[in-house]
């Protein structure tokens, strides 16, 4: 195999002398399952797990954040959440801690604010790691735009980004604002308010969702319908469930069958036994235990020939046949052969796949850019991860020596 990127990474978790001694212990080798590179690139960084601990590497395969954490989220907006000893904190791409790993709960930044929990109460951090809204709330949600839902004395209200109450806590429950409206619960019924706390749709729904593409799914008198922002029902019939709308269409479900409905309330497809919605506007459909794809108008674009399919990401979808994974494009053409034992989804132009005990990172042409394997001589004290052809010696995540092979 030819690789455009050639690196071998060796992790040393203790001193060189101790490593030499540990190599004599043939009964302490790590199983291949103790290493995992089956993750996705986000913000140019990808998780990697070695001996049960997480770190991060860049697209050249260099470990920039050592594997020192019991848990790690993907990077988002320049930050990742990490956990040790059941406490959470943020790290930046260079490995510097934005915060101490001290919080009971932590959520990603949204609208330049991150929800945290400390001493049983919720508050908010800014992107400098400062606790700009004190942890005084019983429950809280992340910011959606300018406001966030908080709870005081069992009642839900809304605050702005500096912590001022903009809608006093008077509701039994609430969801965040979307498209100018927020679903709120009062006296057992849901309604919708605007950002000035004016009731736009009265409290008459048993369940209500947020609006997306001008449409919300609600349940009233045991019937699931879709409504517009004036509260008008867009269909003459009810459903068991309706998904969020994507590009003007959504999945509907009734009497054990799936269908596709448009934003005018017209059912375009019905009678599907298995289906799920893709984020590119196509629909995966199952027939005779095989899967393919159709358009929102019901045109079969990819015949059901695969034992499983994934969502489309960056124009490619993961598919499985005879226990092996590969990728197809939106025309059903196989772009990456179905030869891999497992696979993730494409993200930022790369995807992680596994063949045997080796993890490969492929580009969207199927070219192997990185290859990771746990060396068979690795032990808990001497972890060697081979990445293509060169040898980089690390001690506690810091590069010590490099041996380049021609």
Residue pairs with C-beta under 8 A, 6 or more apart in sequence:
1 368
1 371
2 368
3 368
3 369
3 370
3 371
3 388
3 389
4 367
4 369
5 60
5 61
5 369
5 370
5 388
6 388
6 389
6 390
6 405
7 60
7 61
7 62
7 370
7 387
7 388
7 389
7 390
7 392
8 385
8 386
8 387
8 388
8 389
8 390
8 391
8 392
9 61
9 62
9 63
9 385
9 386
9 387
9 392
9 394
10 383
10 384
10 385
10 391
10 392
10 393
10 394
11 50
11 63
11 67
11 383
11 384
11 385
11 394
11 397
12 19
12 382
12 383
12 393
12 394
12 395
12 396
12 400
13 51
13 380
13 381
13 382
13 383
13 396
14 22
14 381
16 395
18 381
19 381
19 382
22 28
22 379
22 381
22 382
23 377
23 379
23 382
25 379
28 379
28 380
28 381
29 376
29 377
29 378
29 379
30 51
30 374
30 378
30 379
30 380
30 383
32 357
32 374
34 50
34 51
34 52
34 374
35 49
35 50
35 51
35 372
35 374
35 378
35 385
36 48
36 49
36 359
37 46
37 48
37 49
37 352
37 359
37 361
37 372
38 342
38 344
38 352
38 354
38 359
39 46
39 47
39 48
39 49
39 74
39 344
39 352
40 46
40 74
40 344
40 345
40 347
40 348
40 351
40 352
41 59
41 347
41 348
41 349
41 350
42 74
42 75
42 76
42 347
42 348
43 74
43 75
43 76
43 77
43 78
43 93
44 58
44 59
44 75
44 93
44 348
45 56
45 57
45 58
45 64
45 65
45 74
45 75
45 80
45 93
46 56
46 57
46 58
46 59
46 352
46 361
47 54
47 55
47 56
47 72
47 74
48 54
48 55
48 56
48 57
48 63
48 67
48 372
49 55
49 67
50 67
50 374
50 383
50 385
51 67
51 380
51 383
52 70
53 67
53 68
53 69
53 70
54 67
54 69
54 70
54 71
54 72
54 82
55 63
55 65
55 66
55 67
55 68
55 69
55 72
55 397
56 63
56 64
56 65
56 72
56 75
56 80
56 93
56 95
57 63
57 64
58 64
59 348
59 350
59 369
61 361
61 370
61 372
61 387
61 388
62 392
63 394
63 397
64 93
64 94
64 95
65 91
65 93
65 95
65 397
66 95
66 394
66 396
66 397
67 397
68 84
68 397
69 82
69 83
69 84
70 83
70 84
70 85
71 81
71 82
71 83
72 80
72 81
72 82
72 83
73 80
73 81
73 82
73 108
74 80
75 93
76 108
76 109
77 108
77 109
77 127
78 92
78 93
78 127
79 90
79 91
79 92
79 98
79 108
79 109
79 114
79 127
80 90
80 91
81 88
81 89
81 90
81 106
81 107
81 108
82 88
82 89
82 90
82 91
82 101
83 89
83 101
84 101
85 101
86 104
87 101
87 102
87 103
87 104
88 101
88 102
88 103
88 104
88 105
88 106
88 116
89 97
89 98
89 99
89 100
89 101
89 102
89 103
89 106
90 97
90 98
90 99
90 106
90 114
90 125
90 129
91 97
91 98
92 98
95 397
98 128
98 129
99 125
99 129
102 118
103 116
103 117
103 118
104 117
104 118
104 119
104 120
105 115
105 116
105 117
105 122
106 114
106 115
106 116
106 117
107 114
107 115
107 116
107 142
108 114
108 142
109 125
109 127
110 142
110 143
110 144
111 143
111 144
111 145
111 146
111 161
112 126
112 127
112 143
112 161
113 124
113 125
113 126
113 132
113 133
113 142
113 143
113 148
113 161
114 124
114 125
114 127
114 142
115 122
115 123
115 124
115 140
115 141
115 142
115 143
115 148
116 122
116 123
116 124
116 125
116 131
116 135
117 123
117 135
118 135
119 135
121 135
121 136
121 137
121 138
122 135
122 137
122 138
122 139
122 140
122 150
123 131
123 133
123 134
123 135
123 136
123 137
123 140
124 131
124 132
124 133
124 140
124 143
124 148
124 163
125 131
125 132
126 132
132 162
132 163
133 159
133 162
133 163
134 163
137 150
137 151
137 152
138 151
138 152
138 153
138 154
139 150
139 151
140 148
140 149
140 150
140 151
141 148
141 149
141 150
141 175
141 176
142 148
142 176
143 161
143 176
144 176
144 177
144 178
145 176
145 177
146 160
146 161
146 177
146 195
147 158
147 159
147 160
147 166
147 167
147 176
147 177
147 195
148 158
148 159
148 176
149 156
149 157
149 158
149 174
149 175
149 176
149 182
150 156
150 157
150 158
150 159
150 169
151 157
151 169
152 169
153 169
155 169
155 170
155 171
155 172
156 169
156 170
156 171
156 172
156 173
156 174
156 184
156 185
157 165
157 167
157 168
157 169
157 170
157 171
157 174
158 165
158 166
158 167
158 174
158 177
158 182
159 165
159 166
160 166
166 195
167 193
167 197
170 186
171 184
171 185
171 186
172 185
172 186
172 187
172 188
173 184
173 185
174 182
174 183
174 184
174 185
175 182
175 183
175 184
175 209
175 210
176 182
176 210
177 195
178 210
178 211
178 212
179 210
179 211
179 212
179 214
179 229
180 194
180 195
180 211
180 229
181 192
181 193
181 194
181 200
181 201
181 210
181 211
181 229
182 192
182 193
182 194
182 195
182 210
183 190
183 191
183 192
183 208
183 209
183 210
183 216
184 190
184 191
184 192
184 193
186 203
187 203
189 203
189 204
189 205
189 206
190 203
190 204
190 205
190 206
190 207
190 208
190 218
191 199
191 200
191 201
191 202
191 203
191 204
191 205
191 208
192 199
192 200
192 201
192 208
192 216
193 199
193 200
194 200
200 229
200 231
201 227
201 229
201 231
202 231
204 220
205 218
205 219
205 220
206 218
206 219
206 220
206 221
206 222
207 218
207 219
208 216
208 217
208 218
208 219
209 216
209 217
209 218
209 244
210 216
211 229
212 244
212 245
213 245
213 246
213 248
213 263
214 228
214 229
214 263
215 226
215 227
215 228
215 234
215 245
215 250
215 263
216 226
216 227
217 224
217 225
217 226
217 241
217 242
217 243
217 244
218 224
218 225
218 226
218 227
219 225
223 238
224 238
224 239
224 240
224 241
224 242
225 233
225 234
225 235
225 238
225 239
225 242
226 233
226 234
226 235
226 242
226 250
226 261
226 265
227 233
227 234
228 234
233 265
234 263
234 264
234 265
235 261
235 265
236 265
237 254
238 254
239 252
239 253
239 254
240 253
240 254
240 255
241 252
241 253
242 250
242 251
242 252
242 253
242 261
243 250
243 251
243 252
243 277
244 250
245 263
246 277
246 279
246 281
247 281
247 296
248 262
248 263
248 296
249 260
249 261
249 262
249 263
249 268
249 281
249 296
250 260
250 261
250 277
251 258
251 259
251 260
251 261
251 275
251 276
251 277
251 283
252 258
252 259
252 260
252 261
252 267
253 259
257 270
257 271
257 272
257 273
258 272
258 273
258 274
258 275
259 267
259 268
259 269
259 270
259 271
259 272
260 267
260 268
260 269
260 272
260 275
260 283
260 296
260 298
261 267
261 268
262 268
262 296
268 296
268 297
268 298
269 283
269 294
269 296
269 297
269 298
272 285
272 286
273 286
273 287
274 285
274 286
274 287
274 291
275 283
275 284
275 285
275 286
276 283
276 284
276 311
277 283
277 284
278 284
278 293
278 311
278 312
278 317
279 311
279 312
279 313
280 312
280 315
280 330
281 295
281 296
282 293
282 294
282 295
282 296
282 301
282 312
282 330
283 293
283 294
283 295
283 296
284 291
284 292
284 293
284 309
284 311
285 291
285 292
285 293
285 294
285 300
285 304
286 304
287 304
288 304
289 307
290 304
290 305
290 306
290 307
291 304
291 305
291 306
291 307
291 308
291 309
291 319
292 300
292 301
292 302
292 303
292 304
292 305
292 306
292 309
292 332
293 300
293 301
293 302
293 309
293 317
293 330
293 332
294 300
294 301
294 302
295 301
301 330
301 331
301 332
302 328
302 331
302 332
303 332
305 321
306 319
306 320
306 321
307 320
307 321
307 322
307 323
308 319
308 320
309 317
309 318
309 319
309 320
310 317
310 318
310 319
310 345
311 317
311 345
312 330
313 345
313 346
313 347
314 346
314 347
314 349
314 364
315 329
315 330
315 346
315 364
316 327
316 328
316 329
316 335
316 336
316 346
316 351
316 364
317 327
317 328
317 329
317 330
318 325
318 326
318 327
318 343
318 344
318 345
319 325
319 326
319 327
319 328
319 338
320 338
321 338
322 338
323 341
324 338
324 339
324 340
324 341
325 338
325 340
325 341
325 342
325 343
325 353
326 334
326 335
326 336
326 337
326 338
326 339
326 340
326 343
327 334
327 335
327 336
327 343
327 346
327 351
327 366
328 334
328 335
329 335
335 364
335 365
335 366
336 353
336 362
336 366
337 366
339 355
340 353
340 354
340 355
340 360
341 354
341 355
341 356
342 353
342 354
343 351
343 352
343 353
343 354
344 351
344 352
344 353
345 351
346 364
349 363
349 364
350 361
350 362
350 363
350 369
351 361
351 362
351 364
352 359
352 360
352 361
353 359
353 360
353 361
353 362
354 360
357 373
357 374
358 371
358 372
358 373
359 371
359 372
359 373
360 368
360 370
360 371
360 372
361 368
361 369
361 370
361 371
361 372
362 368
362 369
363 369
370 387
370 388
371 386
371 387
371 388
372 385
372 386
372 387
373 385
373 386
374 383
374 384
374 385
374 386
375 384
375 385
375 386
377 384
378 384
378 385
389 405
390 402
390 403
390 404
390 405
391 402
391 403
391 404
391 405
392 399
392 401
392 402
392 403
393 399
393 400
393 401
393 402
393 403
394 400
